[in-house]
């Protein structure tokens, strides 16, 4: 299911701050964050389909790593429509963009939307960020600001997206304004992303799933639950990965342009 928050072009030294929770079935095989051997990608990996939910372009040359500023994240779209066996993995959208040379907008416009189950895709580089889905939301460039996306339409105000937006504005963004060094604000960010508060009954979205399940999925962080049978005792689903991705403006030689470098870190839960 998942949730992603993006502070886009709000801070000179950190033009991108992306926070992500990946919610997934506990039995789905997953590799933690690493440099891929077969693609210029730095990300965790879904071993079942071969794709990823969040990553950056990075290529290894011996002991050196080369980046080009490309980053991407994908979320499932929850509307009660079941994925079919002949649809491509949504994780391939992330790797396809990271290994492409198209601009974010050009890439979003050429996606064969019908080839995938429902998704929200956010892709970007140092200059542009774009969101697109295959549920009627055309490719749209993100304006400077704080954006929070989950499993509905980007403009929908779900309890979890609005709660995350409010907590970030109050507890995390002011810390970055004071000091953009990771050690100053990232623990506060992980704490906010670990909020387990469920939505009240009157603020649950209508997505085609049972209210009991909808409530269990309504918090920012989803504790392990028995998703397919809420009466079962063995957990099957929950938040498995929390990640922070930034583009950092680093010092450069005299008279040279500032260097932007991506940094991605994750915490894994089983």
Buried (B, 14 or more C-beta within 10 A) or exposed (E): BBBBBBBBBBBEBBBBBBBBBBBBBBEEEBEEBEEBEEBBBBBBBBEEBBBBBBBBBBBEEEEEEEBBBBBBBBBBBBBEEEEEEEEBBBBBBBBBBBEBEBBBBEBBEEBEBEEBBBBBBBBBBBEBBBBBBBEEBEBBEBEEEBBBBBBBBBEEEBBBBBBBBEBBEEBBBEBBEEEBEBEEBBEBBBEBBBBEEBBEEEBBBEBEBEEEBBBBBBBBBBBBBBBEEEEEEEEBBBBBBBBBBBBBBEEEEEEEEEEBBBBBEBBBBE
